[in-house]
Amino acid sequence: MHAARLAGIVALLAVSACANAVNPARVAVDRAQATKRANQNATAGWTCAMHPEVQAANAGKCPICGMDLVPVAVK
């Protein structure tokens, strides 16, 4: 009887430990999103990868080729 009760308690503890565990995939997604937001906030502007003469203050499309503008890194 004691062995069955002990097994039940161990199983309950194991389940609660798993429920409180940090999900590494979720942490990675949150970190990636935070990095993306930080990078967007730290841009010197936006440009086209194919037409560097195109400069913009905000994200958008290149007026020449229609590609998405990419952020220019802050130096």
C-alpha positions in Angstrom: 0.0 0.0 0.0 2.8 2.4 0.9 4.6 1.7 -2.4 1.5 2.5 -4.5 1.0 5.7 -2.5 4.6 6.7 -2.9 4.5 6.0 -6.6 1.4 8.2 -6.9 3.1 11.1 -5.0 6.2 10.7 -7.2 4.1 10.8 -10.4 2.2 13.9 -9.1 5.5 15.7 -8.4 6.9 14.7 -11.8 3.7 16.1 -13.6 3.8 19.3 -11.6 7.5 19.8 -12.4 6.8 19.4 -16.1 4.0 21.8 -16.0 6.2 24.5 -14.4 9.2 23.9 -16.7 10.3 26.6 -19.1 9.6 25.8 -22.7 13.0 26.5 -24.5 11.2 26.9 -27.9 9.0 29.6 -26.5 12.0 31.3 -24.9 13.8 31.3 -28.2 10.8 32.8 -30.0 10.4 35.5 -27.4 14.1 36.3 -27.6 14.0 36.4 -31.4 11.0 38.8 -31.3 12.7 41.0 -28.8 15.8 41.1 -30.9 13.8 42.0 -34.0 12.0 44.8 -32.2 15.4 46.1 -30.9 16.9 46.0 -34.3 14.0 47.8 -35.9 14.3 50.5 -33.2 18.0 50.8 -33.8 18.0 51.4 -37.5 19.5 54.4 -39.3 16.9 54.0 -42.0 15.8 51.6 -44.7 17.2 50.8 -48.1 16.7 48.3 -51.0 19.2 45.5 -51.1 19.3 45.8 -55.0 19.1 49.6 -55.2 21.1 51.1 -52.3 20.4 54.6 -53.6 16.9 54.1 -52.4 16.7 55.4 -48.8 13.6 55.6 -46.6 12.9 56.6 -43.0 10.4 53.7 -42.6 10.0 50.1 -43.8 8.2 49.7 -47.1 8.8 48.6 -50.7 11.4 49.7 -53.2 9.8 52.0 -55.8 12.1 50.6 -58.5 11.8 46.8 -58.0 9.1 46.4 -55.3 11.3 44.4 -52.9 10.9 44.9 -49.2 13.3 47.5 -47.8 15.9 46.3 -45.3 17.1 48.1 -42.2 20.4 50.0 -42.4 22.4 49.1 -39.2 23.4 51.8 -36.8 27.1 52.3 -36.8 
